[in-house]
């Protein structure tokens, strides 16, 4: 329990009367990449969105059980969702930059959280975030152009820069490469590998190669249940469960 | 006469349908082949060939009959030497006598003669009307039945006819619009022949009374429309001051905060607000709001008139709230959910998300909604007629009486007026200005909304 960053215990999720997740328990270590894999509709995105309470946006969605982030319960009425989300950044399936300039996209988070006192400071944060996201060199001459004018891969890195600009500890990635071409995907994967040094990353992915390439831990979901979790190497070479075996060898899913 | 002819046409098309159906069945039986299309299509084909010629006859009679008969009667009229006739009155008299013989008492002989001429022409026209309808229907059906062969691909022809019908229907609205625009333009030209454009657009004196008879001592009329435009603008500004914040905040509530259930109830309720007849709003403005405005004005030491720009504008603002709220709500809703998630995911709260992400993204659409509401406010008539007054005051004080373009059009057209003096013709010039302004506002608004849609779809 020493360096446990996120500790989930018996998480159930209902959409209306339909149960989407069944008693998920999981232990996510600090500064590691954890991949959530499984066939479509298995609940891996739903679980991801529990961690930063994004499911609150869906009126009919009910979450019960316990998720502790840094030993603090977050599935509770009393949780300060705003500070939780500033601690947990999120990158979405489709790049979703704001219809603002590249600079303003990254500056958005620091500004609303009052992280900066001066323009210089803000500029510094924006530049360093863009650098961390590996985008700075490509856009440094056109920070005032709209974020939507970038290519898909650049947009996604802009979204990563936007997420890390508020200095989060955890980054959730919901299929961040599914809308990108192989080259852009490779760049993002490299980036994830670098970010691992400073952030705890949970990534939902449909691509098993991607999970194998970027993650240290892998969790396999099936029909709303967590089937197996373990070292990525082990899951992909010698899984304990036959369902996992079947999925990673492509027999279903 | 036109009613019974409609019955006649109905009987005609019904029997042509039955006839076409049985005829094609008979023909295909005779040839021993199956017809290329279903029997009903052949029947429809005969029906159309029966109906359209009859309709052409029907409408040409409806449009031209009276005019032609009147021309014949007038040209054959035996004028009495020395007497002065007004053609319009004369015709009315002749028609009266013809339609109602008891009016004949005391009329002069030439009128009675003309009336009987009129009646006999009417009778001839009626008989030829019925016969030509019957003949045209028979000819049409005959032509169509020639073609009723099983190998005839009738449904292609029917499709084409249907296309013609649809084109015709859609062009009716377009041609009506064009007609209205042209009549506006030509009547306005007549007005501007008597009043210079620069006086109309830039002079500040609106006194549209002109001597009707020679020697009348009424002052020379003046037609400076600036006070009217100013009044319109003032009422519009008041209305937007009420409607813009209320409508926009309502839209934000509906789109971002209200639960599905509340939304489902509130949105239709708001749209009912748009369905209230404007005269009812006007009534409300005059009876309830205007006295309140007057009392309020007095309480803060401003002398308010019983009807005022403020009263009319406020009520008009309430009227256009649903335009703004409903359109803005749609626009805000069409901002992609992913932007909301992005903002909330960084830890922005709802208010920040709305203020910094959603409203900027929705801004073009919201501006479009405002422009449409403004053009609605400018064109609105009944509220201002009842509650804004009719005095062409050039003022920025909303507690005063003002008048608007629409009110002046109503004033100019009320009463027994011929369209031969600048006072009545001014209605067309004002209407033209109104039309041009609202047209431009609508075009700009639609362009903005369209560009916005393209960005997100």
HADDOCK unambig.tbl for C-alpha pairs under 7 A between the chains (distance, minus, plus):
assign (segid A and resid 82 and name CA) (segid B and resid 347 and name CA) 4.62 0.50 0.50
assign (segid A and resid 82 and name CA) (segid B and resid 348 and name CA) 6.41 0.50 0.50
assign (segid A and resid 82 and name CA) (segid B and resid 349 and name CA) 6.34 0.50 0.50
assign (segid A and resid 83 and name CA) (segid B and resid 347 and name CA) 6.38 0.50 0.50
assign (segid A and resid 85 and name CA) (segid B and resid 345 and name CA) 5.79 0.50 0.50
assign (segid A and resid 85 and name CA) (segid B and resid 346 and name CA) 5.85 0.50 0.50
assign (segid A and resid 85 and name CA) (segid B and resid 347 and name CA) 4.53 0.50 0.50
assign (segid A and resid 86 and name CA) (segid B and resid 346 and name CA) 5.43 0.50 0.50
assign (segid A and resid 86 and name CA) (segid B and resid 347 and name CA) 4.61 0.50 0.50
assign (segid A and resid 89 and name CA) (segid B and resid 345 and name CA) 6.37 0.50 0.50
assign (segid A and resid 89 and name CA) (segid B and resid 346 and name CA) 5.94 0.50 0.50
assign (segid A and resid 90 and name CA) (segid B and resid 345 and name CA) 5.87 0.50 0.50
assign (segid A and resid 96 and name CA) (segid B and resid 338 and name CA) 6.06 0.50 0.50
assign (segid A and resid 96 and name CA) (segid B and resid 339 and name CA) 6.11 0.50 0.50
assign (segid A and resid 96 and name CA) (segid B and resid 342 and name CA) 6.77 0.50 0.50
assign (segid A and resid 98 and name CA) (segid B and resid 339 and name CA) 6.39 0.50 0.50
assign (segid A and resid 98 and name CA) (segid B and resid 357 and name CA) 6.91 0.50 0.50
assign (segid A and resid 99 and name CA) (segid B and resid 361 and name CA) 6.52 0.50 0.50
assign (segid A and resid 109 and name CA) (segid B and resid 346 and name CA) 6.06 0.50 0.50
assign (segid A and resid 112 and name CA) (segid B and resid 348 and name CA) 6.63 0.50 0.50
assign (segid A and resid 163 and name CA) (segid B and resid 346 and name CA) 6.27 0.50 0.50
